[in-house]
């Protein structure tokens, strides 16, 4: 059995790595061509376009990991079946249950690698890409945040807009709008930059404050708007650096921890958090797709050579992989539109393809 495991795992690992590198090179070329056209319009150098395409490569590899596992496993098993090696293994006592159990180990290892890659490598690469774009254009995606913490003088809520964040964590072009208990605007704070400490205290730099008269300060004779400037200002809030960085950066740059933390913040602020919750569950469950893909590849080993060559089986695997990616994205959008439970929307494609693989495997073993 040790020899059988070594034979299967070596062929599967080599095939999966080969397929992953092939897809990665193809998508890098496509991204590079797209970045070239964008860089020419912005007047950027060729190296900037190549670097931005390189930063997108880890995210492409993460998205393509289940497809690479499926196609690589199908290719390895189809080669064994074409050379009658898999038939010999079945004759020697490799039953369907044992064969499925053997494939679960590489599927689990690929899942762990996919999870680690998506948790650490992909967010760092995506953030580097965003920082490169922001440094080139001095702008970013921007974000609005809500803060419901009251002050000692007046129960207030605040809406905060941050234009972009630099790689060192400094926030730029900050605007804060404070409202009273009756939702009337009472103060606007504009700052060129800001830093946030772990307690939620904002250190604002180059600040302009505009105060509107409130019901307590307004008289029948005068109601003036006051505007003052100061070099720095401390502003206390419940918005910590983790929440702010998660909000300012695009959704695809967030790790699983960032998604969970930011979705909880939105829930406590009574804001829509389903988009981030679905993304969180997709991140948690996505590595399990590698297990599903190995189970889906096993029925191809039981197809006889006369039923189609290796190329035809690989083509079928490509179609299955593409359909899985499409179903995964479609389930996320439908879950958001139909207000599905987030973990159900994230798990539905994997569960459907797992049932499909088990049904196909049972039919082939029983009738073929």
FENDAKA-V147073 format. One record per backbone hydrogen bond with DSSP energy under -0.5 kcal/mol. CO is the residue of the C=O (numbers start at 1). NH is the residue of the N-H. If there is no record, write none. Layout:
CO|NH / CO|NH
This chain:
1|5 / 2|6 / 3|7 / 4|8 / 5|9 / 6|10 / 7|11 / 8|12 / 9|13 / 10|14 / 11|15 / 12|16 / 13|17 / 14|18 / 15|19 / 16|20 / 17|21 / 18|22 / 19|23 / 20|24 / 21|25 / 22|26 / 23|27 / 24|28 / 25|29 / 26|30 / 27|31 / 28|32 / 29|33 / 30|34 / 31|35 / 32|36 / 33|37 / 34|38 / 35|39 / 36|40 / 37|41 / 38|42 / 39|43 / 39|44 / 45|49 / 46|50 / 47|51 / 48|52 / 49|53 / 50|54 / 51|55 / 52|56 / 53|57 / 54|57 / 54|58 / 56|60 / 57|61 / 58|62 / 59|63 / 60|64 / 61|65 / 62|65 / 64|68 / 65|69 / 66|70 / 67|71 / 68|72 / 69|73 / 70|74 / 71|75 / 72|76 / 73|77 / 74|78 / 75|79 / 76|80 / 77|81 / 78|82 / 79|83 / 80|85 / 80|86 / 81|84 / 84|88 / 85|89 / 86|90 / 87|91 / 88|92 / 89|94 / 90|93 / 93|95 / 95|99 / 96|100 / 97|101 / 98|102 / 99|103 / 100|104 / 101|105 / 102|106 / 103|107 / 104|108 / 105|109 / 106|110 / 107|111 / 108|112 / 109|113 / 110|114 / 111|115 / 112|116 / 113|117 / 114|118 / 115|119 / 116|120 / 116|121 / 117|121 / 117|122 / 120|124 / 121|125 / 122|126 / 123|127 / 124|128 / 125|129 / 126|130 / 127|131 / 128|132 / 129|133 / 130|134 / 131|135 / 132|136 / 133|137 / 134|138 / 134|139 / 143|162 / 145|160 / 147|158 / 154|151 / 154|156 / 157|179 / 158|147 / 159|177 / 160|145 / 161|175 / 162|143 / 163|142 / 164|172 / 166|169 / 170|166 / 171|194 / 172|163 / 172|164 / 173|163 / 174|191 / 175|161 / 176|178 / 176|189 / 177|159 / 178|186 / 178|187 / 179|157 / 180|183 / 184|180 / 186|212 / 187|178 / 188|210 / 189|176 / 190|208 / 191|174 / 192|173 / 193|205 / 194|171 / 195|203 / 197|200 / 200|237 / 201|197 / 202|204 / 202|235 / 203|195 / 204|233 / 205|192 / 205|193 / 206|192 / 207|230 / 208|190 / 209|228 / 210|188 / 211|226 / 214|218 / 222|219 / 224|226 / 226|211 / 228|209 / 230|207 / 231|206 / 233|204 / 235|202 / 238|240 / 240|244 / 241|245 / 242|246 / 243|247 / 244|248 / 245|249 / 250|253 / 251|254 / 255|259 / 256|260 / 257|261 / 258|262 / 259|263 / 260|264 / 261|265 / 262|266 / 263|267 / 264|268 / 265|269 / 266|271 / 267|270 / 273|277 / 274|278 / 275|279 / 276|280 / 277|281 / 278|282 / 279|283 / 280|284 / 281|285 / 282|286 / 283|287 / 285|288 / 286|289 / 287|290 / 287|291 / 288|292 / 289|293 / 290|294 / 291|295 / 292|296 / 293|297 / 294|298 / 295|299 / 297|300 / 297|301 / 298|301 / 298|302 / 299|302 / 300|303 / 304|307 / 305|308 / 309|313 / 310|314 / 311|315 / 312|316 / 313|317 / 314|318 / 315|319 / 316|320 / 317|321 / 318|322 / 319|323 / 320|324 / 321|325 / 322|326 / 323|327 / 324|328 / 325|329 / 326|330 / 327|331 / 328|332 / 329|333 / 330|334 / 331|335 / 332|336 / 333|337 / 334|338 / 335|339 / 335|340 / 341|344 / 341|345 / 342|346 / 343|347 / 344|348 / 347|351 / 348|352 / 349|353 / 350|354 / 351|355 / 352|356 / 353|357 / 354|358 / 355|359 / 356|360 / 357|361 / 358|362 / 359|363 / 360|364 / 361|365 / 362|366 / 363|367 / 364|368
